[in-house]
Amino acid sequence: MSSSKKYKVAVVGCGKGGGVLGTHSIGYAHGTDWYDSPRADFVGACDLDPENLKRFCTHFEVPHGFVNIREMLATAQPEVVSICTYAGSHPQVLEACVEGGVKGIWCEKPFALSMDEARDMRDLCAENGVKLIVNHCRRPLEQFRKVRALLEAGAIGTPMLFASSIGNWDQMEWGTHWHDIFRMWAKDQPVEWVMGQARCGGEKFRYGHTMEDHSLGYYCFADGTRALLDGGVALPGDAALSVFGSEGVIHLTQKTMRVINRDGMTETEIPGLHPPAYGSEESLRIPHSLLDWMEGGPESELSVDNALKTTELYLAIYESAKRGDRIDLPLGTQADFPLDAVAARQKAQ
Ligand SMILES: NC(=O)c1ccc[n+]([C@@H]2O[C@H](COP(=O)([O-])OP(=O)(O)OC[C@H]3O[C@@H](n4cnc5c(N)ncnc54)[C@H](O)[C@@H]3O)[C@@H](O)[C@H]2O)c1
């Protein structure tokens, strides 16, 4: 049972807003959820860009905007902060939040550029009693849950392979969502090994980090089920995600779920593959899972412990490409973003 307490909340990383091409402004998604939540009181916002900050504060009637995060934390004193900046800035922003007395953090994906950073952020929060969730926002959605239920019911026999391909994207920015979904479909079993390859000219730089031109991630869950993600070049056909089983196949397209098995083919409509409308009851389930967890309720399914396992997958894929070898999990110490080494090597060739 949730309390009626209203939490003082703030957003760091507003974005331009208004659907400006080339930016998503995910800060507006968090902003809409907090603005519409009966459990939140919007007390502050922070962005390095004063124009973005001003527009955001006007849009959400935020009383105080700051370009300096430590100033925001000291003045507005939020209890909960949304971190909507890029992965490379997460350690610094998160540390400021923890030191500033924040007790709950809703951080954007992708979580980190290295496993050392990811583990340090988890540990810092644990040591300071801060609850941290990472926005793998597709995991709770019904259309993805339904696939797991079908697999558990044996609708396509033994699951053998989860597969997806993402045109013009990567293993990390977009791929982290599908790795998280594959893990959920595999009942969050451990992954035993990871193979990865990447073409990385080093010319593509998005969200503050090197991005590959094309990559492959392939890994094996404890029960032998495999997952394959092509980052960069889409497969033919209309399926965004597929599960191949010993007695059938499930395809998720942008609009449908197609099940082909011994009974024939059934196709049902789904609400899409993207998050629901921000501010809706379904959308608010994520931030409210953080507040519930802070109040002693169950750990959010988007907790940092879940995020670490998903983050480990894209980082192990890049590490495999860097070393030219299979990576057996858990991934050990990793201080640097492995794709930078791949890009440097390929540039030198
Ligand atoms: N969960 C999702 O489905 C989803 C969707 C879109 C974007 N994202 C993620 O959200 C993050 C942000 O993406 P975006 O498209 O909103 O970017 P954006 O460029 O539209 O907005 C980022 C904002 O953060 C500000 N900023 C950067 N560093 C900062 C710092 N240290 N302190 C304060 N402000 C800072 C920038 O000035 C900018 O206004 C990315 O990591 C992206 O992958 C997630």
The ligand as an SDF file (V2000), in Angstrom:
LIG
                    3D

 44 48  0  0  0  0  0  0  0  0999 V2000
   14.3550    5.1770  -21.9980 N   0  0  0  0  0  0  0  0  0  0  0  0
   14.2490    5.4820  -23.2800 C   0  0  0  0  0  0  0  0  0  0  0  0
   13.5090    4.8500  -24.0460 O   0  0  0  0  0  0  0  0  0  0  0  0
   15.0610    6.6360  -23.8340 C   0  0  0  0  0  0  0  0  0  0  0  0
   14.5960    7.3720  -24.9280 C   0  0  0  0  0  0  0  0  0  0  0  0
   15.3810    8.4480  -25.3800 C   0  0  0  0  0  0  0  0  0  0  0  0
   16.5970    8.7310  -24.7690 C   0  0  0  0  0  0  0  0  0  0  0  0
   17.0290    7.9580  -23.7130 N   0  0  0  0  0  0  0  0  0  0  0  0
   18.3440    8.2030  -23.0790 C   0  0  0  0  0  0  0  0  0  0  0  0
   18.3050    9.4010  -22.3430 O   0  0  0  0  0  0  0  0  0  0  0  0
   19.5790   10.0470  -22.4010 C   0  0  0  0  0  0  0  0  0  0  0  0
   19.3660   11.4790  -22.8740 C   0  0  0  0  0  0  0  0  0  0  0  0
   18.8860   11.4230  -24.2080 O   0  0  0  0  0  0  0  0  0  0  0  0
   18.0980   12.6370  -24.8850 P   0  0  0  0  0  0  0  0  0  0  0  0
   17.7300   12.1530  -26.2390 O   0  0  0  0  0  0  0  0  0  0  0  0
   17.0270   13.1320  -23.9760 O   0  0  0  0  0  0  0  0  0  0  0  0
   19.2570   13.7120  -24.9920 O   0  0  0  0  0  0  0  0  0  0  0  0
   19.1040   15.2780  -25.2690 P   0  0  0  0  0  0  0  0  0  0  0  0
   20.3690   15.6940  -25.8910 O   0  0  0  0  0  0  0  0  0  0  0  0
   17.8050   15.5530  -25.9380 O   0  0  0  0  0  0  0  0  0  0  0  0
   19.0100   15.8980  -23.7730 O   0  0  0  0  0  0  0  0  0  0  0  0
   20.0490   15.7980  -22.8440 C   0  0  0  0  0  0  0  0  0  0  0  0
   20.0840   17.0700  -22.0140 C   0  0  0  0  0  0  0  0  0  0  0  0
   21.0060   16.8710  -20.9360 O   0  0  0  0  0  0  0  0  0  0  0  0
   21.7560   18.0750  -20.7610 C   0  0  0  0  0  0  0  0  0  0  0  0
   22.9920   17.6960  -20.0700 N   0  0  0  0  0  0  0  0  0  0  0  0
   24.0250   16.9760  -20.5500 C   0  0  0  0  0  0  0  0  0  0  0  0
   24.9460   16.7560  -19.5860 N   0  0  0  0  0  0  0  0  0  0  0  0
   24.4750   17.3370  -18.4670 C   0  0  0  0  0  0  0  0  0  0  0  0
   24.9570   17.4660  -17.1380 C   0  0  0  0  0  0  0  0  0  0  0  0
   26.1170   16.9110  -16.7670 N   0  0  0  0  0  0  0  0  0  0  0  0
   24.2040   18.1440  -16.2420 N   0  0  0  0  0  0  0  0  0  0  0  0
   23.0300   18.7030  -16.6010 C   0  0  0  0  0  0  0  0  0  0  0  0
   22.5190   18.6130  -17.8600 N   0  0  0  0  0  0  0  0  0  0  0  0
   23.2300   17.9500  -18.7750 C   0  0  0  0  0  0  0  0  0  0  0  0
   21.9280   18.6190  -22.1660 C   0  0  0  0  0  0  0  0  0  0  0  0
   22.2210   19.9960  -22.1660 O   0  0  0  0  0  0  0  0  0  0  0  0
   20.5680   18.2970  -22.7890 C   0  0  0  0  0  0  0  0  0  0  0  0
   19.6540   19.3580  -22.5920 O   0  0  0  0  0  0  0  0  0  0  0  0
   20.4540    9.2230  -23.3580 C   0  0  0  0  0  0  0  0  0  0  0  0
   21.3410    8.4150  -22.6340 O   0  0  0  0  0  0  0  0  0  0  0  0
   19.4430    8.3580  -24.1090 C   0  0  0  0  0  0  0  0  0  0  0  0
   19.9250    7.0920  -24.4570 O   0  0  0  0  0  0  0  0  0  0  0  0
   16.2710    6.9630  -23.2310 C   0  0  0  0  0  0  0  0  0  0  0  0
  1  2  1  0
  2  3  2  0
  2  4  1  0
  4  5  1  0
  4 44  2  0
  5  6  2  0
  6  7  1  0
  7  8  2  0
  8  9  1  0
  8 44  1  0
  9 10  1  0
  9 42  1  0
 10 11  1  0
 11 12  1  0
 11 40  1  0
 12 13  1  0
 13 14  1  0
 14 15  2  0
 14 16  1  0
 14 17  1  0
 17 18  1  0
 18 19  2  0
 18 20  1  0
 18 21  1  0
 21 22  1  0
 22 23  1  0
 23 24  1  0
 23 38  1  0
 24 25  1  0
 25 26  1  0
 25 36  1  0
 26 27  1  0
 26 35  1  0
 27 28  2  0
 28 29  1  0
 29 30  1  0
 29 35  2  0
 30 31  1  0
 30 32  2  0
 32 33  1  0
 33 34  2  0
 34 35  1  0
 36 37  1  0
 36 38  1  0
 38 39  1  0
 40 41  1  0
 40 42  1  0
 42 43  1  0
M  CHG  2   8   1  16  -1
M  END
$$$$
